[in-house]
Amino acid sequence: MGEIKLIKGDCYELVKEIPDNSIDLVIIDPPYQIDSGGMTGEFGIRKYHNEYTRLCKLGDKYNAEGKRISKNRLSASQNTRMMSKGFENTILDELCRVMKKINIYIWCSKGQLRQIIDYFDDRGCNIDLLTWHKNNPIPTCNGTYMSDTEYCVFAREGGG
């Protein structure tokens, strides 16, 4: 069996250092597109954003549109808006570049299914949808119930 190497860092930056056609499988859990509507409910500062804010202070940050903001500290409210925007397809372009053949699991929210499925369908991939039914989901977010289901899109090129 070959060497396994784990790298900790910003995926948007580290993926650029990976050689073309060198990865067999990608499993990612990118930022979910979640409409938090602000900082209320269980999705608020209390549980999740204190840790995220702490991590953001360690490096580059992103604004609500997903654009990099270098060396600026964001408020917890700004972090929430950024995290709830999901991700851009440019990261998928980079991941496809580094894979030998497209072979990827992407955990996502219901609102991201179309984006991800359309992206890989346009590349002729076989696509499967997996679900995880949680028995202890976050109960509410901005006065609405959160889903008890998380989604995982599995996309792969034929012949693999």
Phi and psi in radians as a Rosetta constraint file:
Dihedral C 1 N 2 CA 2 C 2 CIRCULARHARMONIC -1.319 0.35
Dihedral N 2 CA 2 C 2 N 3 CIRCULARHARMONIC 3.023 0.35
Dihedral C 2 N 3 CA 3 C 3 CIRCULARHARMONIC -1.231 0.35
Dihedral N 3 CA 3 C 3 N 4 CIRCULARHARMONIC 2.432 0.35
Dihedral C 3 N 4 CA 4 C 4 CIRCULARHARMONIC -1.857 0.35
Dihedral N 4 CA 4 C 4 N 5 CIRCULARHARMONIC 2.232 0.35
Dihedral C 4 N 5 CA 5 C 5 CIRCULARHARMONIC -2.200 0.35
Dihedral N 5 CA 5 C 5 N 6 CIRCULARHARMONIC 2.109 0.35
Dihedral C 5 N 6 CA 6 C 6 CIRCULARHARMONIC -1.756 0.35
Dihedral N 6 CA 6 C 6 N 7 CIRCULARHARMONIC 2.342 0.35
Dihedral C 6 N 7 CA 7 C 7 CIRCULARHARMONIC -2.175 0.35
Dihedral N 7 CA 7 C 7 N 8 CIRCULARHARMONIC 2.220 0.35
Dihedral C 7 N 8 CA 8 C 8 CIRCULARHARMONIC -1.760 0.35
Dihedral N 8 CA 8 C 8 N 9 CIRCULARHARMONIC 2.275 0.35
Dihedral C 8 N 9 CA 9 C 9 CIRCULARHARMONIC 2.881 0.35
Dihedral N 9 CA 9 C 9 N 10 CIRCULARHARMONIC -2.946 0.35
Dihedral C 9 N 10 CA 10 C 10 CIRCULARHARMONIC -1.391 0.35
Dihedral N 10 CA 10 C 10 N 11 CIRCULARHARMONIC 1.978 0.35
Dihedral C 10 N 11 CA 11 C 11 CIRCULARHARMONIC -0.987 0.35
Dihedral N 11 CA 11 C 11 N 12 CIRCULARHARMONIC -0.689 0.35
Dihedral C 11 N 12 CA 12 C 12 CIRCULARHARMONIC -1.038 0.35
Dihedral N 12 CA 12 C 12 N 13 CIRCULARHARMONIC -0.520 0.35
Dihedral C 12 N 13 CA 13 C 13 CIRCULARHARMONIC -1.629 0.35
Dihedral N 13 CA 13 C 13 N 14 CIRCULARHARMONIC -0.791 0.35
Dihedral C 13 N 14 CA 14 C 14 CIRCULARHARMONIC -1.159 0.35
Dihedral N 14 CA 14 C 14 N 15 CIRCULARHARMONIC -0.587 0.35
Dihedral C 14 N 15 CA 15 C 15 CIRCULARHARMONIC -1.097 0.35
Dihedral N 15 CA 15 C 15 N 16 CIRCULARHARMONIC -0.480 0.35
Dihedral C 15 N 16 CA 16 C 16 CIRCULARHARMONIC -1.173 0.35
Dihedral N 16 CA 16 C 16 N 17 CIRCULARHARMONIC -0.367 0.35
Dihedral C 16 N 17 CA 17 C 17 CIRCULARHARMONIC -1.547 0.35
Dihedral N 17 CA 17 C 17 N 18 CIRCULARHARMONIC -0.144 0.35
Dihedral C 17 N 18 CA 18 C 18 CIRCULARHARMONIC -1.478 0.35
Dihedral N 18 CA 18 C 18 N 19 CIRCULARHARMONIC 2.311 0.35
Dihedral C 18 N 19 CA 19 C 19 CIRCULARHARMONIC -1.137 0.35
Dihedral N 19 CA 19 C 19 N 20 CIRCULARHARMONIC 2.655 0.35
Dihedral C 19 N 20 CA 20 C 20 CIRCULARHARMONIC -0.988 0.35
Dihedral N 20 CA 20 C 20 N 21 CIRCULARHARMONIC 2.558 0.35
Dihedral C 20 N 21 CA 21 C 21 CIRCULARHARMONIC 0.885 0.35
Dihedral N 21 CA 21 C 21 N 22 CIRCULARHARMONIC 0.786 0.35
Dihedral C 21 N 22 CA 22 C 22 CIRCULARHARMONIC -2.112 0.35
Dihedral N 22 CA 22 C 22 N 23 CIRCULARHARMONIC -0.074 0.35
Dihedral C 22 N 23 CA 23 C 23 CIRCULARHARMONIC -2.008 0.35
Dihedral N 23 CA 23 C 23 N 24 CIRCULARHARMONIC 2.364 0.35
Dihedral C 23 N 24 CA 24 C 24 CIRCULARHARMONIC -1.490 0.35
Dihedral N 24 CA 24 C 24 N 25 CIRCULARHARMONIC -0.658 0.35
Dihedral C 24 N 25 CA 25 C 25 CIRCULARHARMONIC -2.592 0.35
Dihedral N 25 CA 25 C 25 N 26 CIRCULARHARMONIC 2.432 0.35
Dihedral C 25 N 26 CA 26 C 26 CIRCULARHARMONIC -2.127 0.35
Dihedral N 26 CA 26 C 26 N 27 CIRCULARHARMONIC 2.318 0.35
Dihedral C 26 N 27 CA 27 C 27 CIRCULARHARMONIC -2.198 0.35
Dihedral N 27 CA 27 C 27 N 28 CIRCULARHARMONIC 2.048 0.35
Dihedral C 27 N 28 CA 28 C 28 CIRCULARHARMONIC -2.270 0.35
Dihedral N 28 CA 28 C 28 N 29 CIRCULARHARMONIC 2.677 0.35
Dihedral C 28 N 29 CA 29 C 29 CIRCULARHARMONIC -2.301 0.35
Dihedral N 29 CA 29 C 29 N 30 CIRCULARHARMONIC 1.272 0.35
Dihedral C 29 N 30 CA 30 C 30 CIRCULARHARMONIC -1.268 0.35
Dihedral N 30 CA 30 C 30 N 31 CIRCULARHARMONIC 3.028 0.35
Dihedral C 30 N 31 CA 31 C 31 CIRCULARHARMONIC -0.984 0.35
Dihedral N 31 CA 31 C 31 N 32 CIRCULARHARMONIC 2.316 0.35
Dihedral C 31 N 32 CA 32 C 32 CIRCULARHARMONIC -1.398 0.35
Dihedral N 32 CA 32 C 32 N 33 CIRCULARHARMONIC 2.583 0.35
Dihedral C 32 N 33 CA 33 C 33 CIRCULARHARMONIC -1.512 0.35
Dihedral N 33 CA 33 C 33 N 34 CIRCULARHARMONIC 1.709 0.35
Dihedral C 33 N 34 CA 34 C 34 CIRCULARHARMONIC -2.207 0.35
Dihedral N 34 CA 34 C 34 N 35 CIRCULARHARMONIC 2.265 0.35
Dihedral C 34 N 35 CA 35 C 35 CIRCULARHARMONIC -1.509 0.35
Dihedral N 35 CA 35 C 35 N 36 CIRCULARHARMONIC 1.673 0.35
Dihedral C 35 N 36 CA 36 C 36 CIRCULARHARMONIC -1.447 0.35
Dihedral N 36 CA 36 C 36 N 37 CIRCULARHARMONIC -0.354 0.35
Dihedral C 36 N 37 CA 37 C 37 CIRCULARHARMONIC 1.118 0.35
Dihedral N 37 CA 37 C 37 N 38 CIRCULARHARMONIC 0.315 0.35
Dihedral C 37 N 38 CA 38 C 38 CIRCULARHARMONIC 2.198 0.35
Dihedral N 38 CA 38 C 38 N 39 CIRCULARHARMONIC -2.582 0.35
Dihedral C 38 N 39 CA 39 C 39 CIRCULARHARMONIC -2.045 0.35
Dihedral N 39 CA 39 C 39 N 40 CIRCULARHARMONIC 0.654 0.35
Dihedral C 39 N 40 CA 40 C 40 CIRCULARHARMONIC -1.829 0.35
Dihedral N 40 CA 40 C 40 N 41 CIRCULARHARMONIC 2.987 0.35
Dihedral C 40 N 41 CA 41 C 41 CIRCULARHARMONIC 1.232 0.35
Dihedral N 41 CA 41 C 41 N 42 CIRCULARHARMONIC -2.933 0.35
Dihedral C 41 N 42 CA 42 C 42 CIRCULARHARMONIC -1.221 0.35
Dihedral N 42 CA 42 C 42 N 43 CIRCULARHARMONIC -0.231 0.35
Dihedral C 42 N 43 CA 43 C 43 CIRCULARHARMONIC -1.511 0.35
Dihedral N 43 CA 43 C 43 N 44 CIRCULARHARMONIC 0.143 0.35
Dihedral C 43 N 44 CA 44 C 44 CIRCULARHARMONIC -1.428 0.35
Dihedral N 44 CA 44 C 44 N 45 CIRCULARHARMONIC -2.921 0.35
Dihedral C 44 N 45 CA 45 C 45 CIRCULARHARMONIC -1.016 0.35
Dihedral N 45 CA 45 C 45 N 46 CIRCULARHARMONIC -0.625 0.35
Dihedral C 45 N 46 CA 46 C 46 CIRCULARHARMONIC -0.881 0.35
Dihedral N 46 CA 46 C 46 N 47 CIRCULARHARMONIC -0.853 0.35
Dihedral C 46 N 47 CA 47 C 47 CIRCULARHARMONIC -1.789 0.35
Dihedral N 47 CA 47 C 47 N 48 CIRCULARHARMONIC -0.767 0.35
Dihedral C 47 N 48 CA 48 C 48 CIRCULARHARMONIC -1.827 0.35
Dihedral N 48 CA 48 C 48 N 49 CIRCULARHARMONIC -0.673 0.35
Dihedral C 48 N 49 CA 49 C 49 CIRCULARHARMONIC -1.501 0.35
Dihedral N 49 CA 49 C 49 N 50 CIRCULARHARMONIC -0.300 0.35
Dihedral C 49 N 50 CA 50 C 50 CIRCULARHARMONIC -1.074 0.35
Dihedral N 50 CA 50 C 50 N 51 CIRCULARHARMONIC -0.800 0.35
Dihedral C 50 N 51 CA 51 C 51 CIRCULARHARMONIC -1.169 0.35
Dihedral N 51 CA 51 C 51 N 52 CIRCULARHARMONIC -0.751 0.35
Dihedral C 51 N 52 CA 52 C 52 CIRCULARHARMONIC -1.121 0.35
Dihedral N 52 CA 52 C 52 N 53 CIRCULARHARMONIC -0.732 0.35
Dihedral C 52 N 53 CA 53 C 53 CIRCULARHARMONIC -1.066 0.35
Dihedral N 53 CA 53 C 53 N 54 CIRCULARHARMONIC -0.716 0.35
Dihedral C 53 N 54 CA 54 C 54 CIRCULARHARMONIC -1.063 0.35
Dihedral N 54 CA 54 C 54 N 55 CIRCULARHARMONIC -0.777 0.35
Dihedral C 54 N 55 CA 55 C 55 CIRCULARHARMONIC -1.161 0.35
Dihedral N 55 CA 55 C 55 N 56 CIRCULARHARMONIC -0.655 0.35
Dihedral C 55 N 56 CA 56 C 56 CIRCULARHARMONIC -1.118 0.35
Dihedral N 56 CA 56 C 56 N 57 CIRCULARHARMONIC -0.516 0.35
Dihedral C 56 N 57 CA 57 C 57 CIRCULARHARMONIC -1.232 0.35
Dihedral N 57 CA 57 C 57 N 58 CIRCULARHARMONIC -0.237 0.35
Dihedral C 57 N 58 CA 58 C 58 CIRCULARHARMONIC -1.504 0.35
Dihedral N 58 CA 58 C 58 N 59 CIRCULARHARMONIC -0.260 0.35
Dihedral C 58 N 59 CA 59 C 59 CIRCULARHARMONIC -2.796 0.35
Dihedral N 59 CA 59 C 59 N 60 CIRCULARHARMONIC -2.755 0.35
Dihedral C 59 N 60 CA 60 C 60 CIRCULARHARMONIC -1.176 0.35
Dihedral N 60 CA 60 C 60 N 61 CIRCULARHARMONIC 2.651 0.35
Dihedral C 60 N 61 CA 61 C 61 CIRCULARHARMONIC -2.129 0.35
Dihedral N 61 CA 61 C 61 N 62 CIRCULARHARMONIC 3.052 0.35
Dihedral C 61 N 62 CA 62 C 62 CIRCULARHARMONIC -2.268 0.35
Dihedral N 62 CA 62 C 62 N 63 CIRCULARHARMONIC 2.542 0.35
Dihedral C 62 N 63 CA 63 C 63 CIRCULARHARMONIC -1.492 0.35
Dihedral N 63 CA 63 C 63 N 64 CIRCULARHARMONIC -3.068 0.35
Dihedral C 63 N 64 CA 64 C 64 CIRCULARHARMONIC -1.088 0.35
Dihedral N 64 CA 64 C 64 N 65 CIRCULARHARMONIC -0.394 0.35
Dihedral C 64 N 65 CA 65 C 65 CIRCULARHARMONIC -1.608 0.35
Dihedral N 65 CA 65 C 65 N 66 CIRCULARHARMONIC 0.103 0.35
Dihedral C 65 N 66 CA 66 C 66 CIRCULARHARMONIC 1.427 0.35
Dihedral N 66 CA 66 C 66 N 67 CIRCULARHARMONIC 0.217 0.35
Dihedral C 66 N 67 CA 67 C 67 CIRCULARHARMONIC -1.544 0.35
Dihedral N 67 CA 67 C 67 N 68 CIRCULARHARMONIC 2.447 0.35
Dihedral C 67 N 68 CA 68 C 68 CIRCULARHARMONIC -1.165 0.35
Dihedral N 68 CA 68 C 68 N 69 CIRCULARHARMONIC 2.345 0.35
Dihedral C 68 N 69 CA 69 C 69 CIRCULARHARMONIC -2.069 0.35
Dihedral N 69 CA 69 C 69 N 70 CIRCULARHARMONIC 1.956 0.35
Dihedral C 69 N 70 CA 70 C 70 CIRCULARHARMONIC -1.471 0.35
Dihedral N 70 CA 70 C 70 N 71 CIRCULARHARMONIC 2.256 0.35
Dihedral C 70 N 71 CA 71 C 71 CIRCULARHARMONIC 1.077 0.35
Dihedral N 71 CA 71 C 71 N 72 CIRCULARHARMONIC 0.288 0.35
Dihedral C 71 N 72 CA 72 C 72 CIRCULARHARMONIC -1.816 0.35
Dihedral N 72 CA 72 C 72 N 73 CIRCULARHARMONIC 2.422 0.35
Dihedral C 72 N 73 CA 73 C 73 CIRCULARHARMONIC -1.530 0.35
Dihedral N 73 CA 73 C 73 N 74 CIRCULARHARMONIC 2.332 0.35
Dihedral C 73 N 74 CA 74 C 74 CIRCULARHARMONIC -1.769 0.35
Dihedral N 74 CA 74 C 74 N 75 CIRCULARHARMONIC 2.596 0.35
Dihedral C 74 N 75 CA 75 C 75 CIRCULARHARMONIC -1.290 0.35
Dihedral N 75 CA 75 C 75 N 76 CIRCULARHARMONIC 2.871 0.35
Dihedral C 75 N 76 CA 76 C 76 CIRCULARHARMONIC -1.050 0.35
Dihedral N 76 CA 76 C 76 N 77 CIRCULARHARMONIC -0.646 0.35
Dihedral C 76 N 77 CA 77 C 77 CIRCULARHARMONIC -1.115 0.35
Dihedral N 77 CA 77 C 77 N 78 CIRCULARHARMONIC -0.724 0.35
Dihedral C 77 N 78 CA 78 C 78 CIRCULARHARMONIC -1.146 0.35
Dihedral N 78 CA 78 C 78 N 79 CIRCULARHARMONIC -0.679 0.35
Dihedral C 78 N 79 CA 79 C 79 CIRCULARHARMONIC -1.076 0.35
Dihedral N 79 CA 79 C 79 N 80 CIRCULARHARMONIC -0.727 0.35
Dihedral C 79 N 80 CA 80 C 80 CIRCULARHARMONIC -1.068 0.35
Dihedral N 80 CA 80 C 80 N 81 CIRCULARHARMONIC -0.813 0.35
Dihedral C 80 N 81 CA 81 C 81 CIRCULARHARMONIC -1.079 0.35
Dihedral N 81 CA 81 C 81 N 82 CIRCULARHARMONIC -0.718 0.35
Dihedral C 81 N 82 CA 82 C 82 CIRCULARHARMONIC -1.127 0.35
Dihedral N 82 CA 82 C 82 N 83 CIRCULARHARMONIC -0.813 0.35
Dihedral C 82 N 83 CA 83 C 83 CIRCULARHARMONIC -1.148 0.35
Dihedral N 83 CA 83 C 83 N 84 CIRCULARHARMONIC -0.514 0.35
Dihedral C 83 N 84 CA 84 C 84 CIRCULARHARMONIC -1.462 0.35
Dihedral N 84 CA 84 C 84 N 85 CIRCULARHARMONIC -0.007 0.35
Dihedral C 84 N 85 CA 85 C 85 CIRCULARHARMONIC -1.522 0.35
Dihedral N 85 CA 85 C 85 N 86 CIRCULARHARMONIC -0.141 0.35
Dihedral C 85 N 86 CA 86 C 86 CIRCULARHARMONIC 1.412 0.35
Dihedral N 86 CA 86 C 86 N 87 CIRCULARHARMONIC -2.448 0.35
Dihedral C 86 N 87 CA 87 C 87 CIRCULARHARMONIC -2.537 0.35
Dihedral N 87 CA 87 C 87 N 88 CIRCULARHARMONIC 2.835 0.35
Dihedral C 87 N 88 CA 88 C 88 CIRCULARHARMONIC -1.621 0.35
Dihedral N 88 CA 88 C 88 N 89 CIRCULARHARMONIC 2.729 0.35
Dihedral C 88 N 89 CA 89 C 89 CIRCULARHARMONIC -1.182 0.35
Dihedral N 89 CA 89 C 89 N 90 CIRCULARHARMONIC -0.228 0.35
Dihedral C 89 N 90 CA 90 C 90 CIRCULARHARMONIC -1.061 0.35
Dihedral N 90 CA 90 C 90 N 91 CIRCULARHARMONIC -0.558 0.35
Dihedral C 90 N 91 CA 91 C 91 CIRCULARHARMONIC -1.211 0.35
Dihedral N 91 CA 91 C 91 N 92 CIRCULARHARMONIC -0.609 0.35
Dihedral C 91 N 92 CA 92 C 92 CIRCULARHARMONIC -1.163 0.35
Dihedral N 92 CA 92 C 92 N 93 CIRCULARHARMONIC -0.649 0.35
Dihedral C 92 N 93 CA 93 C 93 CIRCULARHARMONIC -1.017 0.35
Dihedral N 93 CA 93 C 93 N 94 CIRCULARHARMONIC -0.793 0.35
Dihedral C 93 N 94 CA 94 C 94 CIRCULARHARMONIC -1.150 0.35
Dihedral N 94 CA 94 C 94 N 95 CIRCULARHARMONIC -0.721 0.35
Dihedral C 94 N 95 CA 95 C 95 CIRCULARHARMONIC -1.134 0.35
Dihedral N 95 CA 95 C 95 N 96 CIRCULARHARMONIC -0.684 0.35
Dihedral C 95 N 96 CA 96 C 96 CIRCULARHARMONIC -1.133 0.35
Dihedral N 96 CA 96 C 96 N 97 CIRCULARHARMONIC -0.606 0.35
Dihedral C 96 N 97 CA 97 C 97 CIRCULARHARMONIC -1.093 0.35
Dihedral N 97 CA 97 C 97 N 98 CIRCULARHARMONIC -0.697 0.35
Dihedral C 97 N 98 CA 98 C 98 CIRCULARHARMONIC -1.480 0.35
Dihedral N 98 CA 98 C 98 N 99 CIRCULARHARMONIC -0.295 0.35
Dihedral C 98 N 99 CA 99 C 99 CIRCULARHARMONIC -1.391 0.35
Dihedral N 99 CA 99 C 99 N 100 CIRCULARHARMONIC 2.475 0.35
Dihedral C 99 N 100 CA 100 C 100 CIRCULARHARMONIC -1.075 0.35
Dihedral N 100 CA 100 C 100 N 101 CIRCULARHARMONIC -0.837 0.35
Dihedral C 100 N 101 CA 101 C 101 CIRCULARHARMONIC -2.402 0.35
Dihedral N 101 CA 101 C 101 N 102 CIRCULARHARMONIC 2.583 0.35
Dihedral C 101 N 102 CA 102 C 102 CIRCULARHARMONIC -1.046 0.35
Dihedral N 102 CA 102 C 102 N 103 CIRCULARHARMONIC 2.133 0.35
Dihedral C 102 N 103 CA 103 C 103 CIRCULARHARMONIC -2.736 0.35
Dihedral N 103 CA 103 C 103 N 104 CIRCULARHARMONIC 1.585 0.35
Dihedral C 103 N 104 CA 104 C 104 CIRCULARHARMONIC -2.508 0.35
Dihedral N 104 CA 104 C 104 N 105 CIRCULARHARMONIC 2.426 0.35
Dihedral C 104 N 105 CA 105 C 105 CIRCULARHARMONIC -1.913 0.35
Dihedral N 105 CA 105 C 105 N 106 CIRCULARHARMONIC 2.239 0.35
Dihedral C 105 N 106 CA 106 C 106 CIRCULARHARMONIC -2.217 0.35
Dihedral N 106 CA 106 C 106 N 107 CIRCULARHARMONIC 1.954 0.35
Dihedral C 106 N 107 CA 107 C 107 CIRCULARHARMONIC -1.314 0.35
Dihedral N 107 CA 107 C 107 N 108 CIRCULARHARMONIC 2.418 0.35
Dihedral C 107 N 108 CA 108 C 108 CIRCULARHARMONIC -2.748 0.35
Dihedral N 108 CA 108 C 108 N 109 CIRCULARHARMONIC 3.022 0.35
Dihedral C 108 N 109 CA 109 C 109 CIRCULARHARMONIC -1.583 0.35
Dihedral N 109 CA 109 C 109 N 110 CIRCULARHARMONIC 2.908 0.35
Dihedral C 109 N 110 CA 110 C 110 CIRCULARHARMONIC -0.986 0.35
Dihedral N 110 CA 110 C 110 N 111 CIRCULARHARMONIC -0.659 0.35
Dihedral C 110 N 111 CA 111 C 111 CIRCULARHARMONIC -1.193 0.35
Dihedral N 111 CA 111 C 111 N 112 CIRCULARHARMONIC -0.261 0.35
Dihedral C 111 N 112 CA 112 C 112 CIRCULARHARMONIC -1.728 0.35
Dihedral N 112 CA 112 C 112 N 113 CIRCULARHARMONIC -0.106 0.35
Dihedral C 112 N 113 CA 113 C 113 CIRCULARHARMONIC -1.006 0.35
Dihedral N 113 CA 113 C 113 N 114 CIRCULARHARMONIC -0.828 0.35
Dihedral C 113 N 114 CA 114 C 114 CIRCULARHARMONIC -1.058 0.35
Dihedral N 114 CA 114 C 114 N 115 CIRCULARHARMONIC -0.788 0.35
Dihedral C 114 N 115 CA 115 C 115 CIRCULARHARMONIC -0.979 0.35
Dihedral N 115 CA 115 C 115 N 116 CIRCULARHARMONIC -0.869 0.35
Dihedral C 115 N 116 CA 116 C 116 CIRCULARHARMONIC -1.265 0.35
Dihedral N 116 CA 116 C 116 N 117 CIRCULARHARMONIC -0.812 0.35
Dihedral C 116 N 117 CA 117 C 117 CIRCULARHARMONIC -1.093 0.35
Dihedral N 117 CA 117 C 117 N 118 CIRCULARHARMONIC -0.786 0.35
Dihedral C 117 N 118 CA 118 C 118 CIRCULARHARMONIC -1.061 0.35
Dihedral N 118 CA 118 C 118 N 119 CIRCULARHARMONIC -0.723 0.35
Dihedral C 118 N 119 CA 119 C 119 CIRCULARHARMONIC -1.007 0.35
Dihedral N 119 CA 119 C 119 N 120 CIRCULARHARMONIC -0.877 0.35
Dihedral C 119 N 120 CA 120 C 120 CIRCULARHARMONIC -1.411 0.35
Dihedral N 120 CA 120 C 120 N 121 CIRCULARHARMONIC -0.475 0.35
Dihedral C 120 N 121 CA 121 C 121 CIRCULARHARMONIC -1.113 0.35
Dihedral N 121 CA 121 C 121 N 122 CIRCULARHARMONIC -0.705 0.35
Dihedral C 121 N 122 CA 122 C 122 CIRCULARHARMONIC -1.098 0.35
Dihedral N 122 CA 122 C 122 N 123 CIRCULARHARMONIC -0.343 0.35
Dihedral C 122 N 123 CA 123 C 123 CIRCULARHARMONIC -1.733 0.35
Dihedral N 123 CA 123 C 123 N 124 CIRCULARHARMONIC 0.154 0.35
Dihedral C 123 N 124 CA 124 C 124 CIRCULARHARMONIC 1.271 0.35
Dihedral N 124 CA 124 C 124 N 125 CIRCULARHARMONIC 0.403 0.35
Dihedral C 124 N 125 CA 125 C 125 CIRCULARHARMONIC -1.419 0.35
Dihedral N 125 CA 125 C 125 N 126 CIRCULARHARMONIC 2.697 0.35
Dihedral C 125 N 126 CA 126 C 126 CIRCULARHARMONIC -1.389 0.35
Dihedral N 126 CA 126 C 126 N 127 CIRCULARHARMONIC 2.389 0.35
Dihedral C 126 N 127 CA 127 C 127 CIRCULARHARMONIC -2.248 0.35
Dihedral N 127 CA 127 C 127 N 128 CIRCULARHARMONIC 2.325 0.35
Dihedral C 127 N 128 CA 128 C 128 CIRCULARHARMONIC -2.167 0.35
Dihedral N 128 CA 128 C 128 N 129 CIRCULARHARMONIC 2.569 0.35
Dihedral C 128 N 129 CA 129 C 129 CIRCULARHARMONIC -1.983 0.35
Dihedral N 129 CA 129 C 129 N 130 CIRCULARHARMONIC 2.125 0.35
Dihedral C 129 N 130 CA 130 C 130 CIRCULARHARMONIC -1.885 0.35
Dihedral N 130 CA 130 C 130 N 131 CIRCULARHARMONIC 2.651 0.35
Dihedral C 130 N 131 CA 131 C 131 CIRCULARHARMONIC -2.296 0.35
Dihedral N 131 CA 131 C 131 N 132 CIRCULARHARMONIC 2.649 0.35
Dihedral C 131 N 132 CA 132 C 132 CIRCULARHARMONIC -2.156 0.35
Dihedral N 132 CA 132 C 132 N 133 CIRCULARHARMONIC 1.970 0.35
Dihedral C 132 N 133 CA 133 C 133 CIRCULARHARMONIC -1.575 0.35
Dihedral N 133 CA 133 C 133 N 134 CIRCULARHARMONIC 1.969 0.35
Dihedral C 133 N 134 CA 134 C 134 CIRCULARHARMONIC -1.550 0.35
Dihedral N 134 CA 134 C 134 N 135 CIRCULARHARMONIC 2.452 0.35
Dihedral C 134 N 135 CA 135 C 135 CIRCULARHARMONIC -1.680 0.35
Dihedral N 135 CA 135 C 135 N 136 CIRCULARHARMONIC 0.016 0.35
Dihedral C 135 N 136 CA 136 C 136 CIRCULARHARMONIC -2.492 0.35
Dihedral N 136 CA 136 C 136 N 137 CIRCULARHARMONIC 0.987 0.35
Dihedral C 136 N 137 CA 137 C 137 CIRCULARHARMONIC -1.253 0.35
Dihedral N 137 CA 137 C 137 N 138 CIRCULARHARMONIC 2.871 0.35
Dihedral C 137 N 138 CA 138 C 138 CIRCULARHARMONIC -1.076 0.35
Dihedral N 138 CA 138 C 138 N 139 CIRCULARHARMONIC 2.198 0.35
Dihedral C 138 N 139 CA 139 C 139 CIRCULARHARMONIC -1.200 0.35
Dihedral N 139 CA 139 C 139 N 140 CIRCULARHARMONIC -0.826 0.35
Dihedral C 139 N 140 CA 140 C 140 CIRCULARHARMONIC -2.442 0.35
Dihedral N 140 CA 140 C 140 N 141 CIRCULARHARMONIC 2.764 0.35
Dihedral C 140 N 141 CA 141 C 141 CIRCULARHARMONIC -2.573 0.35
Dihedral N 141 CA 141 C 141 N 142 CIRCULARHARMONIC 1.994 0.35
Dihedral C 141 N 142 CA 142 C 142 CIRCULARHARMONIC 0.992 0.35
Dihedral N 142 CA 142 C 142 N 143 CIRCULARHARMONIC 0.695 0.35
Dihedral C 142 N 143 CA 143 C 143 CIRCULARHARMONIC 1.378 0.35
Dihedral N 143 CA 143 C 143 N 144 CIRCULARHARMONIC 0.145 0.35
Dihedral C 143 N 144 CA 144 C 144 CIRCULARHARMONIC -2.150 0.35
Dihedral N 144 CA 144 C 144 N 145 CIRCULARHARMONIC 2.677 0.35
Dihedral C 144 N 145 CA 145 C 145 CIRCULARHARMONIC -1.302 0.35
Dihedral N 145 CA 145 C 145 N 146 CIRCULARHARMONIC 2.422 0.35
Dihedral C 145 N 146 CA 146 C 146 CIRCULARHARMONIC -1.506 0.35
Dihedral N 146 CA 146 C 146 N 147 CIRCULARHARMONIC 2.676 0.35
Dihedral C 146 N 147 CA 147 C 147 CIRCULARHARMONIC -1.176 0.35
Dihedral N 147 CA 147 C 147 N 148 CIRCULARHARMONIC 2.556 0.35
Dihedral C 147 N 148 CA 148 C 148 CIRCULARHARMONIC -1.694 0.35
Dihedral N 148 CA 148 C 148 N 149 CIRCULARHARMONIC 0.228 0.35
Dihedral C 148 N 149 CA 149 C 149 CIRCULARHARMONIC -2.162 0.35
Dihedral N 149 CA 149 C 149 N 150 CIRCULARHARMONIC 2.296 0.35
Dihedral C 149 N 150 CA 150 C 150 CIRCULARHARMONIC -1.919 0.35
Dihedral N 150 CA 150 C 150 N 151 CIRCULARHARMONIC 2.647 0.35
Dihedral C 150 N 151 CA 151 C 151 CIRCULARHARMONIC -2.000 0.35
Dihedral N 151 CA 151 C 151 N 152 CIRCULARHARMONIC 2.619 0.35
Dihedral C 151 N 152 CA 152 C 152 CIRCULARHARMONIC -2.394 0.35
Dihedral N 152 CA 152 C 152 N 153 CIRCULARHARMONIC 2.095 0.35
Dihedral C 152 N 153 CA 153 C 153 CIRCULARHARMONIC -1.643 0.35
Dihedral N 153 CA 153 C 153 N 154 CIRCULARHARMONIC 2.235 0.35
Dihedral C 153 N 154 CA 154 C 154 CIRCULARHARMONIC -1.911 0.35
Dihedral N 154 CA 154 C 154 N 155 CIRCULARHARMONIC 2.089 0.35
Dihedral C 154 N 155 CA 155 C 155 CIRCULARHARMONIC -2.134 0.35
Dihedral N 155 CA 155 C 155 N 156 CIRCULARHARMONIC 2.398 0.35
Dihedral C 155 N 156 CA 156 C 156 CIRCULARHARMONIC -2.594 0.35
Dihedral N 156 CA 156 C 156 N 157 CIRCULARHARMONIC 2.568 0.35
Dihedral C 156 N 157 CA 157 C 157 CIRCULARHARMONIC -1.318 0.35
Dihedral N 157 CA 157 C 157 N 158 CIRCULARHARMONIC 2.635 0.35
Dihedral C 157 N 158 CA 158 C 158 CIRCULARHARMONIC -1.124 0.35
Dihedral N 158 CA 158 C 158 N 159 CIRCULARHARMONIC 2.749 0.35
Dihedral C 158 N 159 CA 159 C 159 CIRCULARHARMONIC 1.427 0.35
Dihedral N 159 CA 159 C 159 N 160 CIRCULARHARMONIC 0.090 0.35
